[in-house]
């Protein structure tokens, strides 16, 4: 949220100044470099449920390895 700025009018009143949309990313890019779109038509879409299950599975496996390694004295 930005603060609305007002400028004086010739009859002594105030009117809101026009809001200009600033694209700060333009300042970060070189003028000579025009990046291609990030679309990748060769990528396969992954089911979100499978992705969540894979991450949870890796977390459980990590937990089991850490608890099992501590239980048998691997890191002690």
DRENGU-275169 format. One record per atom (N, C-alpha, C, O): atom name; x, y, z. Coordinates in pm, 1 decimal, padded with zeros to 6 digits, always signed. Example, Ala and Ser with C-alpha at 12.3 -4.5 7.8 and 13.67 -1.06 7.14 Angstrom:
% DRENGU-275169
   atom          u          v          w
      N   +01319.0   -00569.0   +00780.0
     CA   +01230.0   -00450.0   +00780.0
      C   +01320.0   -00330.0   +00780.0
      O   +01423.6   -00331.9   +00846.5
      N   +01285.0   -00225.0   +00708.0
     CA   +01367.0   -00106.0   +00714.0
      C   +01290.0   +00003.0   +00787.0
      O   +01340.9   +00113.8   +00803.9
END
This chain:
% DRENGU-275169
   atom          u          v          w
      N   +00083.8   -00115.8   +00000.0
     CA   +00000.0   +00000.0   +00000.0
      C   +00089.2   +00123.3   +00000.0
      O   +00183.4   +00132.8   +00078.6
      N   +00059.0   +00217.1   -00088.3
     CA   +00138.9   +00337.6   -00096.2
      C   +00057.5   +00457.5   -00050.4
      O   -00065.6   +00454.6   -00048.7
      N   +00127.5   +00560.7   -00014.2
     CA   +00062.1   +00682.3   +00029.7
      C   +00019.2   +00762.8   -00092.6
      O   +00099.0   +00784.7   -00183.7
      N   -00105.9   +00806.5   -00094.8
     CA   -00154.7   +00882.5   -00208.5
      C   -00101.5   +01025.3   -00199.4
      O   -00116.9   +01091.8   -00097.0
      N   -00039.4   +01071.1   -00306.5
     CA   +00017.3   +01204.4   -00309.8
      C   -00077.5   +01299.2   -00382.5
      O   -00141.5   +01260.7   -00480.4
      N   -00086.2   +01422.6   -00334.8
     CA   -00171.7   +01523.0   -00395.3
      C   -00085.5   +01637.5   -00445.9
      O   +00017.7   +01670.3   -00387.2
      N   -00129.4   +01697.6   -00555.6
     CA   -00058.7   +01812.7   -00609.4
      C   -00156.0   +01929.6   -00620.3
      O   -00276.2   +01908.5   -00636.5
      N   -00105.6   +02052.5   -00611.6
     CA   -00194.5   +02168.4   -00616.3
      C   -00251.6   +02190.4   -00756.3
      O   -00186.2   +02161.9   -00856.7
      N   -00374.3   +02241.2   -00761.2
     CA   -00438.5   +02277.0   -00887.7
      C   -00431.4   +02428.4   -00904.2
      O   -00405.7   +02499.1   -00806.8
      N   -00453.6   +02480.4   -01025.8
     CA   -00446.2   +02624.9   -01047.5
      C   -00548.0   +02705.3   -00965.2
      O   -00523.0   +02822.0   -00935.2
      N   -00662.0   +02645.3   -00928.2
     CA   -00762.6   +02719.2   -00851.2
      C   -00740.6   +02708.4   -00700.4
      O   -00827.0   +02750.3   -00623.4
      N   -00629.5   +02654.2   -00657.0
     CA   -00596.1   +02649.0   -00515.1
      C   -00635.2   +02520.9   -00444.9
      O   -00610.6   +02508.6   -00324.9
      N   -00694.4   +02425.4   -00513.2
     CA   -00732.4   +02298.5   -00452.5
      C   -00622.2   +02194.5   -00465.2
      O   -00509.5   +02224.9   -00504.3
      N   -00656.8   +02074.2   -00432.1
     CA   -00561.8   +01962.5   -00443.5
      C   -00625.3   +01852.6   -00526.0
      O   -00745.4   +01827.6   -00515.7
      N   -00545.4   +01787.5   -00607.1
     CA   -00591.9   +01672.4   -00683.1
      C   -00490.3   +01560.0   -00667.1
      O   -00370.8   +01585.6   -00652.3
      N   -00537.9   +01434.6   -00670.0
     CA   -00442.4   +01324.1   -00655.7
      C   -00347.9   +01318.8   -00775.1
      O   -00389.2   +01335.2   -00889.9
      N   -00222.6   +01296.1   -00746.2
     CA   -00123.2   +01282.2   -00853.2
      C   -00144.6   +01148.8   -00922.6
      O   -00182.1   +01051.0   -00858.0
      N   -00121.4   +01143.3   -01053.6
     CA   -00138.7   +01015.5   -01123.8
      C   -00039.4   +00911.4   -01072.4
      O   +00077.1   +00941.4   -01046.0
      N   -00088.1   +00790.3   -01059.2
     CA   -00004.6   +00681.0   -01009.1
      C   +00063.4   +00615.7   -01127.9
      O   -00002.1   +00574.3   -01223.6
      N   +00194.3   +00606.9   -01120.9
     CA   +00267.6   +00539.6   -01227.7
      C   +00310.2   +00402.0   -01178.7
      O   +00363.6   +00387.5   -01068.8
      N   +00286.3   +00303.5   -01260.2
     CA   +00323.8   +00166.8   -01226.2
      C   +00472.9   +00150.7   -01252.2
      O   +00519.2   +00169.0   -01364.8
      N   +00546.7   +00117.0   -01149.6
     CA   +00691.4   +00100.1   -01162.7
      C   +00724.6   -00048.4   -01168.3
      O   +00676.4   -00127.8   -01087.5
      N   +00805.8   -00083.1   -01263.2
     CA   +00855.4   -00219.1   -01274.7
      C   +01002.7   -00216.6   -01235.5
      O   +01088.8   -00184.5   -01317.4
      N   +01030.9   -00250.3   -01111.4
     CA   +01167.8   -00242.6   -01061.5
      C   +01257.8   -00347.7   -01125.4
      O   +01380.2   -00335.3   -01122.4
      N   +01197.4   -00450.5   -01182.7
     CA   +01279.5   -00553.1   -01246.4
      C   +01348.4   -00500.1   -01371.1
      O   +01454.9   -00549.6   -01408.0
      N   +01289.9   -00400.6   -01437.0
     CA   +01352.7   -00344.1   -01556.5
      C   +01487.9   -00282.4   -01523.3
      O   +01579.8   -00287.2   -01605.1
      N   +01501.2   -00224.5   -01404.4
     CA   +01627.4   -00163.5   -01365.8
      C   +01735.5   -00267.7   -01341.4
      O   +01854.3   -00237.5   -01353.0
      N   +01696.0   -00389.0   -01308.0
     CA   +01792.4   -00493.8   -01276.8
      C   +01843.5   -00565.5   -01401.1
      O   +01948.9   -00629.0   -01397.5
      N   +01769.8   -00555.4   -01510.1
     CA   +01807.9   -00626.2   -01631.4
      C   +01888.6   -00537.8   -01724.3
      O   +01869.7   -00416.2   -01728.6
      N   +01977.0   -00598.9   -01797.2
     CA   +02051.0   -00527.7   -01899.6
      C   +01957.7   -00500.7   -02016.8
      O   +01869.2   -00581.0   -02046.2
      N   +01977.5   -00388.3   -02083.2
     CA   +01892.1   -00356.0   -02197.3
      C   +01920.7   -00445.7   -02316.0
      O   +01836.0   -00461.4   -02404.0
      N   +02039.0   -00504.4   -02319.5
     CA   +02075.6   -00588.4   -02433.8
      C   +02025.4   -00730.3   -02419.0
      O   +02027.3   -00807.2   -02515.0
      N   +01980.3   -00766.1   -02299.0
     CA   +01941.6   -00903.9   -02273.3
      C   +01790.7   -00913.3   -02261.0
      O   +01731.1   -00852.7   -02171.9
      N   +01729.4   -00988.5   -02349.5
     CA   +01584.3   -01008.2   -02344.0
      C   +01561.8   -01156.8   -02320.7
      O   +01576.7   -01237.9   -02412.1
      N   +01526.3   -01191.7   -02199.2
     CA   +01514.6   -01331.9   -02161.4
      C   +01395.7   -01398.0   -02230.4
      O   +01292.8   -01334.9   -02254.7
      N   +01411.9   -01524.1   -02260.8
     CA   +01303.6   -01601.3   -02320.1
      C   +01202.4   -01638.5   -02212.0
      O   +01232.7   -01631.3   -02092.9
      N   +01085.6   -01677.1   -02252.8
     CA   +00983.6   -01719.6   -02157.9
      C   +01028.7   -01846.8   -02086.6
      O   +01108.2   -01923.8   -02140.5
      N   +00978.5   -01868.2   -01966.7
     CA   +01019.9   -01982.4   -01886.9
      C   +00935.9   -02107.2   -01911.3
      O   +00948.0   -02205.5   -01838.1
      N   +00853.1   -02104.0   -02010.8
     CA   +00770.2   -02220.8   -02039.0
      C   +00858.9   -02335.9   -02087.5
      O   +00950.5   -02315.7   -02167.2
      N   +00830.2   -02456.7   -02038.2
     CA   +00905.0   -02574.2   -02078.5
      C   +00805.5   -02679.0   -02126.4
      O   +00748.0   -02750.9   -02044.6
      N   +00784.0   -02688.9   -02257.0
     CA   +00684.4   -02783.1   -02307.4
      C   +00723.6   -02929.1   -02289.8
      O   +00638.0   -03016.9   -02300.6
      N   +00851.2   -02957.1   -02262.8
     CA   +00895.2   -03095.2   -02247.4
      C   +00878.7   -03147.3   -02105.3
      O   +00894.6   -03267.1   -02081.8
      N   +00847.4   -03060.5   -02010.8
     CA   +00836.3   -03102.6   -01871.3
      C   +00705.7   -03177.6   -01848.8
      O   +00600.6   -03140.1   -01900.7
      N   +00714.7   -03283.6   -01770.7
     CA   +00595.4   -03359.6   -01734.3
      C   +00538.0   -03300.9   -01606.2
      O   +00612.2   -03268.8   -01513.3
      N   +00408.2   -03287.1   -01601.5
     CA   +00341.8   -03233.6   -01483.7
      C   +00333.1   -03343.7   -01378.8
      O   +00289.4   -03455.0   -01407.8
      N   +00375.0   -03311.9   -01256.8
     CA   +00371.6   -03407.8   -01147.0
      C   +00246.3   -03386.3   -01064.8
      O   +00207.5   -03273.0   -01036.2
      N   +00184.0   -03495.8   -01027.6
     CA   +00066.5   -03488.0   -00942.0
      C   +00109.8   -03432.7   -00806.0
      O   +00204.6   -03484.0   -00746.6
      N   +00041.8   -03328.5   -00755.6
     CA   +00083.3   -03268.9   -00628.4
      C   +00080.0   -03367.9   -00511.7
      O   +00162.7   -03358.4   -00421.0
      N   -00012.8   -03461.4   -00512.8
     CA   -00020.7   -03560.4   -00404.7
      C   +00101.8   -03651.3   -00404.4
      O   +00150.9   -03689.6   -00298.2
      N   +00150.5   -03685.3   -00521.9
     CA   +00269.9   -03769.6   -00530.2
      C   +00392.3   -03692.0   -00481.1
      O   +00477.7   -03748.2   -00412.6
      N   +00401.3   -03563.6   -00515.8
     CA   +00513.4   -03481.9   -00470.5
      C   +00513.4   -03467.5   -00318.4
      O   +00618.3   -03478.3   -00254.9
      N   +00396.3   -03443.3   -00259.9
     CA   +00386.9   -03431.6   -00113.8
      C   +00421.9   -03563.8   -00047.5
      O   +00492.6   -03566.1   +00053.3
      N   +00373.0   -03673.7   -00103.1
     CA   +00402.8   -03805.5   -00047.1
      C   +00552.9   -03835.2   -00054.8
      O   +00608.4   -03895.8   +00036.9
      N   +00618.6   -03793.6   -00162.6
     CA   +00762.5   -03817.5   -00175.8
      C   +00840.3   -03737.6   -00070.7
      O   +00934.8   -03789.8   -00011.6
      N   +00802.5   -03614.1   -00047.1
     CA   +00872.2   -03532.5   +00052.0
      C   +00849.8   -03587.6   +00192.5
      O   +00943.0   -03594.1   +00272.7
      N   +00726.3   -03627.0   +00221.9
     CA   +00697.5   -03686.6   +00352.9
      C   +00773.2   -03818.1   +00368.7
      O   +00825.2   -03847.4   +00476.4
      N   +00779.6   -03896.2   +00263.0
     CA   +00853.9   -04022.2   +00267.5
      C   +01001.9   -04000.1   +00295.1
      O   +01062.2   -04074.5   +00372.5
      N   +01061.6   -03897.9   +00232.2
     CA   +01202.6   -03868.4   +00258.9
      C   +01222.7   -03822.1   +00403.2
      O   +01323.2   -03855.3   +00466.0
      N   +01126.6   -03745.3   +00455.6
     CA   +01137.3   -03699.0   +00594.3
      C   +01129.5   -03817.5   +00690.9
      O   +01206.1   -03824.6   +00787.0
      N   +01038.1   -03909.2   +00665.4
     CA   +01024.6   -04027.5   +00752.1
      C   +01150.2   -04113.6   +00743.6
      O   +01198.9   -04162.3   +00845.6
      N   +01202.7   -04132.6   +00623.6
     CA   +01324.0   -04212.3   +00606.4
      C   +01442.2   -04147.6   +00679.9
      O   +01520.4   -04217.2   +00744.6
      N   +01455.1   -04016.0   +00670.2
     CA   +01561.4   -03945.2   +00742.6
      C   +01547.3   -03963.7   +00892.7
      O   +01645.8   -03988.4   +00962.3
      N   +01425.0   -03951.7   +00942.6
     CA   +01399.4   -03969.7   +01085.2
      C   +01436.5   -04110.9   +01128.8
      O   +01499.3   -04129.6   +01233.1
      N   +01398.0   -04209.8   +01049.5
     CA   +01427.9   -04349.4   +01084.2
      C   +01578.5   -04373.3   +01084.6
      O   +01629.3   -04442.3   +01173.0
      N   +01649.5   -04318.6   +00989.1
     CA   +01795.2   -04336.4   +00984.8
      C   +01860.9   -04270.3   +01105.8
      O   +01950.9   -04328.1   +01166.7
      N   +01816.3   -04149.0   +01140.9
     CA   +01874.8   -04081.3   +01255.3
      C   +01845.2   -04152.7   +01387.2
      O   +01934.6   -04169.6   +01470.1
      N   +01720.8   -04194.4   +01406.8
     CA   +01685.4   -04264.1   +01530.3
      C   +01751.1   -04401.2   +01535.4
      O   +01801.1   -04442.4   +01640.1
      N   +01751.4   -04471.5   +01423.8
     CA   +01815.6   -04603.0   +01419.7
      C   +01966.0   -04593.8   +01441.2
      O   +02023.8   -04675.8   +01512.4
      N   +02030.1   -04493.3   +01379.1
     CA   +02174.2   -04477.1   +01398.2
      C   +02208.5   -04440.8   +01541.1
      O   +02310.1   -04485.5   +01594.2
      N   +02124.7   -04360.2   +01603.3
     CA   +02148.7   -04325.3   +01744.2
      C   +02123.7   -04445.8   +01834.6
      O   +02195.4   -04465.4   +01932.7
      N   +02024.3   -04525.2   +01802.9
     CA   +01989.9   -04641.5   +01885.2
      C   +02101.1   -04746.7   +01883.4
      O   +02126.0   -04811.1   +01985.3
      N   +02166.7   -04764.8   +01772.0
     CA   +02273.0   -04866.0   +01766.5
      C   +02410.3   -04806.1   +01801.4
      O   +02511.3   -04876.5   +01799.1
      N   +02413.4   -04677.6   +01833.1
     CA   +02539.6   -04614.7   +01875.0
      C   +02631.1   -04579.1   +01761.0
      O   +02753.0   -04577.0   +01778.1
      N   +02576.0   -04551.1   +01645.7
     CA   +02657.5   -04520.2   +01528.4
      C   +02726.4   -04385.2   +01542.6
      O   +02838.0   -04368.2   +01493.7
      N   +02662.2   -04288.4   +01608.7
     CA   +02719.9   -04156.0   +01623.4
      C   +02764.3   -04128.1   +01766.9
      O   +02776.6   -04011.6   +01804.6
      N   +02787.1   -04224.5   +01842.8
     CA   +02819.1   -04201.5   +01983.3
      C   +02952.1   -04241.8   +02017.4
      O   +02993.1   -04228.3   +02132.7
END
